[in-house]
Amino acid sequence: MVNDEIDSDRNLKLRLRIQEAKQTIQERERERERD
């Protein structure tokens, strides 16, 4: 049980990092389109 909770917590943090990375990439692409 404890290991599962730790794994799910890691997966959650990884998903958040992936979402943040996607957002930054999208923002950079928008900045390129403006130029």
DSSP file (Angstrom, degrees, kcal/mol; ACC not computed):
  #  RESIDUE AA STRUCTURE BP1 BP2  ACC     N-H-->O    O-->H-N    N-H-->O    O-->H-N    TCO  KAPPA ALPHA  PHI   PSI    X-CA   Y-CA   Z-CA
    1    1 A M     >        0   0    0      0, 0.0     4,-2.1     0, 0.0     5,-0.2   0.000 360.0 360.0 360.0 -48.6    0.0    0.0    0.0
    2    2 A V  H  >  +     0   0    0      1,-0.2     4,-2.3     2,-0.2     5,-0.2   0.925 360.0  51.5 -63.6 -42.9    2.7    2.5    1.0
    3    3 A N  H  > S+     0   0    0      1,-0.2     4,-2.7     2,-0.2    -1,-0.2   0.908 108.3  52.1 -60.5 -41.2    4.7    1.7   -2.1
    4    4 A D  H  > S+     0   0    0      1,-0.2     4,-2.8     2,-0.2    -1,-0.2   0.907 108.9  50.4 -60.8 -41.3    1.7    2.3   -4.3
    5    5 A E  H  X S+     0   0    0     -4,-2.1     4,-2.0     1,-0.2    -1,-0.2   0.907 111.0  48.5 -64.5 -40.3    1.1    5.6   -2.7
    6    6 A I  H  X S+     0   0    0     -4,-2.3     4,-2.3     2,-0.2    -2,-0.2   0.922 112.3  49.0 -65.1 -43.4    4.7    6.6   -3.3
    7    7 A D  H  X S+     0   0    0     -4,-2.7     4,-2.8     1,-0.2    -2,-0.2   0.931 111.1  48.9 -62.1 -45.7    4.5    5.5   -6.9
    8    8 A S  H  X S+     0   0    0     -4,-2.8     4,-2.4     1,-0.2    -1,-0.2   0.878 110.3  52.3 -63.4 -36.2    1.3    7.4   -7.6
    9    9 A D  H  X S+     0   0    0     -4,-2.0     4,-2.3    -5,-0.2    -1,-0.2   0.917 110.6  47.5 -65.3 -42.3    2.9   10.5   -6.0
   10   10 A R  H  X S+     0   0    0     -4,-2.3     4,-2.6     1,-0.2    -2,-0.2   0.926 112.0  49.9 -63.3 -43.9    5.9   10.2   -8.3
   11   11 A N  H  X S+     0   0    0     -4,-2.8     4,-2.8     1,-0.2    -2,-0.2   0.897 109.2  52.5 -61.9 -39.2    3.6    9.8  -11.3
   12   12 A L  H  X S+     0   0    0     -4,-2.4     4,-2.3     2,-0.2    -1,-0.2   0.934 110.7  46.5 -62.3 -45.8    1.6   12.8  -10.2
   13   13 A K  H  X S+     0   0    0     -4,-2.3     4,-2.4     1,-0.2    -2,-0.2   0.899 112.3  51.3 -64.0 -39.5    4.7   15.0  -10.0
   14   14 A L  H  X S+     0   0    0     -4,-2.6     4,-2.6     2,-0.2    -2,-0.2   0.928 109.1  50.1 -63.0 -44.1    5.9   13.6  -13.4
   15   15 A R  H  X S+     0   0    0     -4,-2.8     4,-2.7     1,-0.2    -2,-0.2   0.910 109.8  51.1 -60.7 -41.6    2.6   14.5  -15.0
   16   16 A L  H  X S+     0   0    0     -4,-2.3     4,-2.6     2,-0.2    -1,-0.2   0.923 110.4  49.0 -62.2 -43.0    2.8   18.0  -13.6
   17   17 A R  H  X S+     0   0    0     -4,-2.4     4,-2.6     2,-0.2    -2,-0.2   0.917 111.5  49.4 -61.5 -42.8    6.3   18.4  -15.0
   18   18 A I  H  X S+     0   0    0     -4,-2.6     4,-2.6     2,-0.2    -2,-0.2   0.919 111.2  49.4 -63.2 -43.3    5.1   17.1  -18.4
   19   19 A Q  H  X S+     0   0    0     -4,-2.7     4,-2.4     1,-0.2    -2,-0.2   0.926 111.8  48.6 -61.2 -44.6    2.2   19.5  -18.4
   20   20 A E  H  X S+     0   0    0     -4,-2.6     4,-2.5     1,-0.2    -2,-0.2   0.909 111.1  50.5 -62.5 -41.8    4.4   22.5  -17.5
   21   21 A A  H  X S+     0   0    0     -4,-2.6     4,-2.3     1,-0.2    -1,-0.2   0.921 110.4  49.2 -62.5 -43.9    6.9   21.5  -20.2
   22   22 A K  H  X S+     0   0    0     -4,-2.6     4,-2.5     1,-0.2    -1,-0.2   0.907 110.9  50.8 -61.9 -41.1    4.1   21.3  -22.8
   23   23 A Q  H  X S+     0   0    0     -4,-2.4     4,-2.5     1,-0.2    -2,-0.2   0.927 110.4  47.9 -63.6 -44.8    2.8   24.7  -21.7
   24   24 A T  H  X S+     0   0    0     -4,-2.5     4,-2.3     2,-0.2    -1,-0.2   0.896 111.6  50.9 -64.1 -38.8    6.2   26.4  -22.0
   25   25 A I  H  X S+     0   0    0     -4,-2.3     4,-2.4     2,-0.2    -1,-0.2   0.932 110.9  48.4 -63.1 -44.9    6.7   24.8  -25.4
   26   26 A Q  H  X S+     0   0    0     -4,-2.5     4,-2.2     1,-0.2    -2,-0.2   0.908 110.9  50.9 -62.1 -41.2    3.3   26.2  -26.5
   27   27 A E  H  X S+     0   0    0     -4,-2.5     4,-2.2     1,-0.2    -1,-0.2   0.905 109.9  49.8 -63.5 -40.9    4.2   29.6  -25.2
   28   28 A R  H  X S+     0   0    0     -4,-2.3     4,-2.1     1,-0.2    -1,-0.2   0.906 109.6  51.3 -64.0 -41.1    7.5   29.6  -27.1
   29   29 A E  H  X S+     0   0    0     -4,-2.4     4,-2.1     1,-0.2    -1,-0.2   0.898 109.1  50.9 -62.9 -39.8    5.7   28.6  -30.3
   30   30 A R  H  X S+     0   0    0     -4,-2.2     4,-1.7     1,-0.2    -1,-0.2   0.910 108.5  51.8 -63.9 -41.3    3.2   31.5  -29.8
   31   31 A E  H  X S+     0   0    0     -4,-2.2     4,-1.5     1,-0.2    -1,-0.2   0.891 108.7  51.3 -62.6 -38.5    6.1   33.9  -29.3
   32   32 A R  H  < S+     0   0    0     -4,-2.1    -1,-0.2     1,-0.2    -2,-0.2   0.908 107.3  53.0 -63.9 -41.2    7.7   32.7  -32.5
   33   33 A E  H  < S+     0   0    0     -4,-2.1    -1,-0.2     1,-0.2    -2,-0.2   0.852 105.6  55.3 -63.7 -33.6    4.4   33.2  -34.4
   34   34 A R  H  <        0   0    0     -4,-1.7    -1,-0.2     1,-0.2    -2,-0.2   0.902 360.0 360.0 -65.6 -40.6    4.3   36.8  -33.2
   35   35 A D     <        0   0    0     -4,-1.5    -1,-0.2    -5,-0.1    -2,-0.2   0.501 360.0 360.0 -64.1 360.0    7.7   37.7  -34.5
